[in-house]
């Protein structure tokens, strides 16, 4: 992989990147013939996967997002839709005096001064970039501004999750990205010649599909809230807890990575 990996993606949210590098576990052998080929294969069409797709097409990559459910969104559809950012036009219009320094001080205080100051600064700076993208490039404005825990002034900008997710989907597909629903990623494929992840083995209905990833596979398929076996193994106290998560959060991507 020739691309500078540190600069390949600048994304919000927690995502796991399985790039073309050696791995300890050996996945499925790659096929002799691929059905489709892309620069990057993104598994999962929730907030993280769609954000990855947006960044991919921005960088001119040939990208595909595959989603096992018949709809996009994942657990992101269920979130509160609040986005913390400071010094916005909406705040100023309401007479809310806020800036990055105040945001920083609030974050450090809430974290008991144990936070990494540089990481907090990056979070604040990147949050504003994403907010500007949503409001300026996607054209979506917040419908409210409230104060959440740890905020000395209202800076939680409320958005409708479904509206933002749909706009990211459209941004991705309208710029050449491909999105396929109701297709399940089953295994990562392995290239023995380069000792690297080479793509994904998928299933759609009764058909097996192999998709090649020349630059990497990005796992954005969510957690394992709806997988009782994994809950018992990795989070026993939560095994009988009520689940509030997308119906597709069964740990597929985590198992493939393992």
C-alpha positions in Angstrom: 0.0 0.0 0.0 1.7 3.2 -1.2 -0.8 5.7 0.2 0.3 7.5 3.4 -1.8 5.5 5.9 -2.0 8.2 8.5 -3.6 10.6 6.0 -5.8 8.1 4.2 -8.8 8.8 6.4 -9.7 11.6 8.8 -13.0 10.4 10.2 -15.2 10.9 13.2 -16.3 8.0 15.3 -14.6 4.8 16.1 -13.8 2.6 13.1 -11.3 -0.2 12.6 -9.1 -0.1 9.5 -7.8 -3.4 8.2 -5.2 -2.1 5.6 -3.0 -4.1 3.4 -0.5 -5.1 6.0 0.5 -8.4 7.5 -1.9 -10.0 10.0 -1.5 -12.7 12.7 -4.7 -14.5 11.8 -5.1 -16.0 8.4 -8.5 -15.3 6.8 -10.1 -16.9 3.7 -7.8 -17.4 0.7 -8.5 -15.0 -2.1 -10.2 -16.3 -5.2 -8.6 -16.8 -8.5 -11.2 -14.4 -10.0 -12.7 -11.3 -8.4 -16.3 -10.3 -9.0 -15.7 -6.6 -8.3 -12.6 -4.4 -7.6 -12.3 -1.1 -5.7 -9.6 1.0 -4.0 -11.4 0.5 -0.7 -14.2 -1.7 0.6 -16.2 -0.2 3.5 -18.2 -2.7 5.6 -21.2 -1.1 7.2 -23.5 1.8 6.2 -24.0 3.5 9.6 -22.6 6.9 10.5 -19.0 5.7 10.5 -19.2 3.8 7.2 -21.0 6.7 5.5 -18.4 9.1 6.8 -15.7 6.8 5.5 -17.4 6.8 2.1 -17.6 10.6 2.0 -13.9 10.9 2.8 -13.1 8.3 0.2 -14.8 10.0 -2.7 -13.4 13.4 -1.5 -9.9 11.8 -2.0 -10.9 10.5 -5.4 -10.9 6.8 -4.4 -13.0 4.2 -6.1 -15.1 3.1 -3.1 -17.9 0.7 -2.2 -20.0 0.4 1.0 -21.6 -2.9 1.7 -24.4 -3.2 4.3 -26.1 -6.5 5.3 -29.3 -4.8 6.3 -31.9 -3.5 3.7 -31.6 0.0 5.1 -28.7 2.4 6.0 -28.1 3.9 9.4 -27.3 1.2 11.9 -27.2 2.4 15.5 -26.6 6.0 14.3 -30.3 6.2 13.5 -31.0 5.8 17.2 -28.6 8.4 18.5 -29.8 11.7 20.0 -28.4 13.7 17.1 -26.5 16.2 19.3 -23.3 17.6 18.0 -21.0 19.6 20.3 -19.2 22.5 18.6 -18.4 26.1 19.6 -18.6 29.5 18.1 -21.2 28.7 15.5 -23.5 31.2 13.7 -26.5 29.6 15.4 -25.0 30.3 18.8 -24.2 33.9 18.0 -27.7 34.4 16.7 -29.0 33.3 20.1 -26.5 35.5 22.0 -24.5 32.5 23.3 -20.9 33.5 24.0 -18.8 30.5 23.2 -15.4 29.7 21.7 -12.8 27.0 21.5 -11.1 28.0 24.7 -14.3 27.7 26.7 -15.1 24.4 25.0 -11.6 23.2 25.9 -11.9 24.3 29.5 -15.2 22.5 29.9 -13.8 19.3 28.4 -10.8 19.4 30.7 -12.9 20.1 33.8 -15.4 17.3 32.9 -12.4 14.9 32.5 -11.0 15.8 35.9 -8.0 17.3 34.2 -6.9 13.8 33.2 -7.6 14.3 29.5 -4.8 14.5 27.0 -4.9 18.3 26.3 -3.6 17.8 22.7 -6.2 15.2 21.9 -9.0 17.5 23.3 -7.8 20.2 21.0 -7.8 17.9 18.0 -11.4 16.8 18.9 -12.6 20.4 19.1 -10.9 21.4 15.9 -12.1 18.3 13.9 -15.6 18.6 15.3 -15.8 22.1 13.8 -14.7 20.8 10.4 -17.3 18.1 10.4 -20.0 20.6 11.6 -19.0 23.0 8.7 -19.3 20.1 6.3 -22.8 19.1 7.5 -24.1 22.7 7.6 -22.4 24.1 4.5 -21.8 21.2 2.1 -24.7 19.1 3.0 -26.9 22.1 3.7 -28.4 20.8 7.0 -29.0 23.2 9.8 -29.5 22.4 13.5 -33.0 22.7 14.8 -32.0 23.4 18.4 -29.1 24.2 20.7 -29.1 22.9 24.2 -26.6 22.4 27.1 -25.6 18.8 27.9 -23.5 17.5 30.8 -20.3 19.4 31.3 -21.2 22.3 29.2 -21.1 25.8 30.7 -23.1 27.2 27.8 -25.5 25.6 25.3 -23.3 24.0 22.5 -25.1 20.7 21.8 -26.5 21.4 18.3 -29.4 19.1 17.5 -29.7 17.4 14.1 -32.1 14.8 12.8 -30.0 11.7 12.4 -31.9 10.3 9.5 -31.6 13.5 7.6 -27.8 13.6 8.1 -27.3 10.0 7.2 -29.4 10.3 4.0 -27.4 13.3 3.0 -24.1 11.6 3.5 -25.4 8.6 1.5 -26.4 10.9 -1.4 -23.1 12.8 -1.2 -21.2 9.5 -1.6 -23.3 7.9 -4.3 -23.6 11.1 -6.4 -19.8 11.4 -6.6 -19.3 7.9 -7.9 -19.4 5.8 -4.7 -21.3 2.5 -4.8 -23.6 1.4 -2.1 -25.1 -2.2 -1.9 -27.7 -3.1 0.7 -28.7 -6.6 1.8 -25.3 -8.0 1.2 -23.4 -9.7 4.1 -19.6 -9.6 4.5 -18.5 -13.0 5.7 -14.7 -13.2 5.7 -11.7 -11.1 4.9 -9.6 -12.6 2.1 -5.9 -13.1 2.3 -3.2 -12.7 -0.3 -0.3 -15.1 0.4 2.0 -13.5 -2.0 1.9 -10.1 -0.3 0.9 -11.4 3.2 -2.0 -8.9 3.3 -5.7 -8.5 3.4 -6.9 -8.4 -0.2 -10.6 -8.1 -0.1 -13.9 -9.4 1.3 -15.9 -12.6 0.7 -19.7 -11.7 0.7 -23.0 -13.4 0.3 -26.1 -12.0 -1.3 -29.1 -14.3 -1.3 -27.6 -17.6 -2.4 -24.7 -16.1 -4.3 -21.1 -15.7 -3.1 -19.4 -12.5 -4.2 -15.7 -11.7 -3.9 -14.8 -8.0 -3.8 -11.2 -6.9 -4.1 -9.8 -4.0 -2.1 -6.6 -2.6 -3.6 -5.9 -0.2 -0.7 -7.7 -1.7 2.2 -10.9 -2.8 3.9 -12.5 -0.5 6.5 -14.6 -2.2 9.2 -17.4 0.0 10.3 -19.9 -2.6 11.1 -20.7 -1.7 14.7 -20.4 -3.6 18.0 -21.8 -6.8 19.3 -24.8 -5.7 21.4 -27.1 -8.1 19.7 -24.9 -11.1 19.8 -25.7 -13.0 23.1 -22.7 -15.3 22.7 -20.2 -12.5 22.4 -21.8 -10.6 25.2 -21.5 -13.6 27.5 -17.8 -13.9 26.5 -16.6 -10.3 26.5 -19.2 -8.4 28.6 -20.9 -10.9 31.0 -22.6 -8.2 33.2 -24.4 -6.9 30.0 -25.6 -10.3 28.8 -29.1 -9.8 30.1 -29.3 -6.0 29.7 -31.9 -4.3 27.5 -30.3 -3.6 24.1 -30.6 -0.3 22.4 -28.7 -0.7 19.1 -29.1 -1.3 15.4 -30.5 -4.8 14.6 -27.3 -5.5 12.7 -24.9 -5.1 15.6 -23.9 -8.7 15.9 -20.1 -8.3 15.9 -19.6 -9.5 12.3 -16.7 -7.1 11.6 -15.0 -7.8 14.9 -15.1 -11.6 14.3 -13.7 -11.1 10.8 -10.9 -9.0 12.2 -10.1 -11.7 14.8 
